[in-house]
């Protein structure tokens, strides 16, 4: 009996191929220039009609597991309270930030504080572990290419992306919501991969039928912890695949996609001799759920090998992500400053963004670029906190897809306090400018 089961498992391993959830858009025998093109709300191209406010408004939601999912959602409700969320043209998200980003873009009445808090604080990691331990799932994972990322996508689908028993896809993105840019990283090239019409056109793949749960899972597929998410490349008759991992490998803030989209649209209009689509420049709002690493080791005289590796990995990944994110913000300032700006002026603007959380620039064509960095780490700057150790308790929330109810509550409170005490005057000025 054991030999028979072993042979069946080996046979399954031999006959199974690379799992993928995307479908072909057109017959790959048709020349590329004659093939159909995707047309969803996840597009890099300019909107069909110019914005009434004449301004590109982009919202970036950072990575950070459930911590980012809950904090980003809470910040979005604060922006909605101030009348800014409905002004957003594009949402760009990474990892945990992709959960509220995608959920907002497909939701109507479901987008309310109570429902969103409950869904964003769901124990997604526990779902994966429990599903993995089921005998039939365990055998399937061993015998096929069905893996942990499929399990994570399944948990996202069940909790967030199902309506009336039907799985939500890119065809379900609402026209009254911003365009959605979910960021991942191409494992082969190391380059960013955005789930958008343009990239799926290159794959000759139908984005409208692609499940949102898998796009979010790809954005959150942390190397080693999760498996990559696979896309079939239908542009050729040969079997080719793209393998995607966490978008935070390239940009944990999600801001790069917004900057490049804005710049590309402006350049395209200029090259075509058309009026600029955004005469009033751009607004970039960055919701950043990063915290400072705190391993809480002061009460330990020594640690075992496993705990040492765990804490070392946490410190290394946090330090690298924070350093890369700071560099991304600095690059944003350098890229959108006049050619005549002196190095000292640029350093002052970078310092202003890091200290005050906002800065205004002028690009090479003298259009205003306003950046708001709504950072969880600025919680330490506030004085009126609910209790003495509030900042420390928020800072210690792990980057994981499980979160305790008390942690979720503290993150929501942190978002409210940050906006009310630090960011509200600047955000209100932006709303007035966009009217």
N, C-alpha and C positions, 0 to 999 in steps of 0.2 A: 504494500500500500504506500509506504514511504517513497519507494523508488518511483511509483506511478505519479505521485504528487510532484516529486522533484522533476520528472520529465515534463510534466505539464507546465511547471514554472519556467523551465528552460525554453520550452517551445514558445511560451508567451513572450519571453524576453526576445526571442529571435524574430517573431512575426510582428511585434509592435513597433510602430514608428514614433516619430517625434510628435507629441501632442500639441495641438494648436487650436485656438477658438475662432480664428478669422477665416473668412470665405473669399473666394475669388470674386472680383468685380466684373471682369470681362474675359472673353476667350483670349488666351495668351498667343494665339496664332494671328490675332489682329495686330497690325502695326501700332506701336505705342501712341503715335500722334492721332490715331483714329479711335482709341479706346475711350470708354466712358470715364467721367471724373466724379469723384465724391462731392457731395453737397450737403454737409452737416453743419451744425453750429460749432464744430471744433475746427476752425479754419484760421490760417495765418493771414489770409487776404483781408483787405479792407471791407468794411460793411458796405452793403449796396447803397445806402443813403448816408451822407455825412451826418455826424452827430450835431444836434442842435446847439450843444455847448462848444463845439469846435475844438474839443480837447480829447486826447487819448487818456483814458482813465484805466489803469491796470492795477489789479489786486493780486499780490503774491502771497501764497500760504506755504510756510516752511515745513520741512520734515520734522519728525520727532514722535512717531508712534501715536498712541492715544492721547498723550499730553498735547501734541500739536492739534489733533483732531478736535479735542474739547476746547482748547484755548482759541484756536482759529474760529470755530463756530461762535464762541462767545464774543469775540471781537467783531465778527460779521454782524451779530445782532446789535452791537453798539454802533457800528457804522450805519445800520438800518435805522436805528433810533435817531441818528443825526441827519438822516436824509441823504447819505452818501452811497449806500450799497446799490441803490437803483441807478446810480450814475456810472457804475463800473461797466466798462466795455469788454474787458478780458479778465478772466481769472486764470492764473498760472499756479500750479500746485505741485508739491513733492511729497511723496510718502504719506505720512499721517494727515497732512493738509489736504490731500486729494479726497479724503472721505467727505468733509463738509463741502468742498468745492463741487464735486460731482453731485452730491445730494441736493445742494441748493439749485443746481442747474436743471434738475428734473422734478423738483417739488413745487407743489402749490400750497394747499392748506397744511401739508405735512411739515412745512418749514415754520415751526413755532418753537419757542425755547424749551418747553417741557419735552416734546417729542424728540427734538434734536439732541438734548442732553442725554436722554435715555439711550438713544441709538449710538451716539458717539462714544459713550462710556461702556458699551457692550464688551464682554470679555472675548474678543476675537481670538487671542492666543490660546485661551482655554478651549475654544471650539476646535482649533486645529489639533491640539494635543488629544482631546477626547475622540475626535474623528479618526485620528491616526491609530489609536489603540484598539479600535473596533477590528475584530479579526478579518472581516471581508475587505475593509479598507487597507489594513496592513498588508494583506496578500496582494491587493491590487497595486499598492505603492511599490512593493518588491518586484512584482512581475511585469509591470508596465511603466510607461513614462508619466503616469499620473502621479503627482508629487505634492509636497507641502504647499506650494504656491496655488495649486488647484484647490486644496482644502481651504486656504485663506480666502481665495476668490469666492468659494462656496459660502463661507461665513459672511463676507461682504454682501453677496447677492441676497442671502436670506434675511439679513438685518436691515439693509439699506436699499437694495436695488431690485425690488420685486413689487409689482402693483397688480392686484387682482389675480395672483398666481402666475403672472407673466414676468419673465426676466426683462429688466430694462437695458436698452442698448443705446448707442449714439443717436439712433433715430428718435429717441424720446427726449432729447435735449430741448428745452422750451425756448421759443422765439423771444419771450420777454425776459430772458435771463442772459447774462454775459456769455461770450464765446469761451469755451472751456479748453484749456491747454494743460493736459496731464503729462508730466515729465518723467521719463525713464532714462536709462543709459544702455547703449548698444554694447553688449559684452564683447563682440568681435573687434569693434573699432575704438571703443572707449568714448565715442562721441555721444552727445545728447540725442535722445529720441523723443519727439513729441507726438502724442496720439492726436493727429490732425489730418485733414483732408489731403494735404500736400504729400505727407509721408506715406499715406495709404495709397495714393495715386501711384507712387513709385513702386509699391508692392503689387499693384493691380489687385488690391484687396478692398472689399466692401466695408467701410467704416460704419455705415449706418446699422449693420447687423451685428457689430462687435459688442460684446457685453461690457458694460461699464465696470462691472466687478473685476474683470480681468485687467483692464487698464489700470485701475487703482492698485490691484495686487502687484502688477509689474512695477509701478512707481514705488512700492513699498518692499520690493524683494531684496532685502538686505543680504549681501553676499555671505555665504556659509550658513547663516540662519535659515534662509529661504532658498528655494530653487529659482532659477530664472524662469521667466515667462516667454513662451515661444510664439513667433509669428511665422506663418508660411509665406514665402515670397512667390507670388503667382505671376511675376513679370516674365518668367522664363519657363520653358517646358521641363527643365531639369528641376529636381527637388532641391530647393534651397530654403534656408530658414534664418531668421533673425532671433537672437536670444537677448532678452532684456532684463536688467536688474535695476535696483534702486536709483531713482533720479538724483538723490543726494550725493552720489559719487561725483557728479559734475557741478551741481549748484543746489545746495541744500535750502536755499531761500526761494527758488523758483522765479527770481527776478530776471535772469538772463533772457528767458524766452520772451518776456514782455518788452525788454529793451530792444532786442533784435527785431521783434515784430513791428514795433513803432518805427525804428530806423528803416526797415525794409519798405514799409508802406510809404514813408516820406520820400525815400529815394526813388521808388517806382513812380510816384506821381511827378517828381521832378524830371525824371528821364523821359516820361511820356508828355511832358509839357502841360500837365494838368494842374489845376489848383491844388494846393496842399490840403489833404483831408483834415489836418489838425492845425489850423492857424493859431490856436491858443496854446500850442505846445502839449505837454503831457503831465499827468499826475501818476506817480507810482506810490502805492501804499503797500508796505511790506510788513506782514504779520509774522513775527519771528518768535518761535517757541523755544529757542535755545535757552539753556540754563548753564550755570557754572558747575563743573563736576564736584561732587561732594560724596566721598566714599564712606564717611562717618567711621573713621578708623582710630579716633583718639582714645577709645576705651579698650583697644586690643594691643596686647603686648607682642603677639606674633600671629601669623596667619598660615593656613595650610596652602598647599600648592594650587588647588583649584580656585580658592578665593583670591589668591595672589594674581592668577591669570585673569580671573573675572574682573577684578578691580583695575588691573593694568590695561586690559582691553577697553574698559569703560573710559579710563582717563585718556588713553591714546585716541580713541575715536572721537570723544568730545572735544579734545584739544584740536585735532585735525579739522573737524567740522567747523568749530568756532573760528579757527584761523582762516579757513577757506571762505567762510561767509563774510568775515571782515574784509578780506581781499576783494570779494565780489562787490561789496558796497563801495569800496574805494575806487574800483574800476568803473563803477557806474558814474561816480562823480567826475573822474578824469575824462571819460568818454563824452559826457554831456557838458563840457565846459568849453569856453571860447579858446581858440588857438593861442590867443595872446595872454591867457591866464598865467601868472607866475606860480612857481612851485610852492611858495609860501602861502599864496591864496588857496591853492588846492588843499594843502595840509590843514589850513584853518577850516575849510568847508567839511573835510572828512572828520575833523575833531568836533565840529558843530553837530554833524549827524550822529556821531557816537554819543555825544553828551546830551544834546537836547532832543534828539529823536526826529529832527526835521531839518531840511535845508532847501534853499531855492537856488537854482542855477539858470544859466542862459546858454543855449546851445550855439552852434556855429552860425546859425541864421537868426540869432537873438530871440528865439522863442523860449518862453519860460518852461523850466522843468522843475516840478515840485516833488520832493521825496519825503515821505513820512515813514519812519522806521518804528513800528509799533512792537517794541521788544519786551518780552517777558522778563528779561534780565534787568530792565529798568525799575522793576518792583522795589529794588533796594533803595531807590531814590525817594520813595514815598515815605511820609511820616505817619499818616493816619491809617494804620493797618489794624485789622480785626483783633489780633493778639500778637504778643511779643515775638513769637517764633514763626509768624506767618510766612515771612520771606524764606526762612530756612526750610519750612515744610513744603513750599512750592518748589524750591530749588532742588529738593531731593526726589522729586517725582521722576521715575525712570522712563527711558525711551523704550517703550514696550507696548504691545497691543492688548494689554490688560491695564485697568486702572480702577482703584478703589473709589467708591461713591464719595468719600470725604475728599479725596484728591481732586475728583472732578468738580466738586462744589468749590474748593479753594481756587481752582483755575478759573472758573467762571467769575468768582468774586475778584480775582486778580485782574481779569480783563476789564471789569467794570471800574475798578479803582484806578487802573492805569489811564483809561480814557478820560474819566472824570477829573482826575487830579493833574494829569500831565499833558494829554494830547487834545482835549476837547477844544480849546481855543483855536489851535491850528486847523483842526478838522472842520470847525464851523466856518473859518475863513475860506477854506477850500470849497465848502458847499456854496457859500455866497458867490465865489468866483465862477462856479459851474452853472449858476442859474441863468 
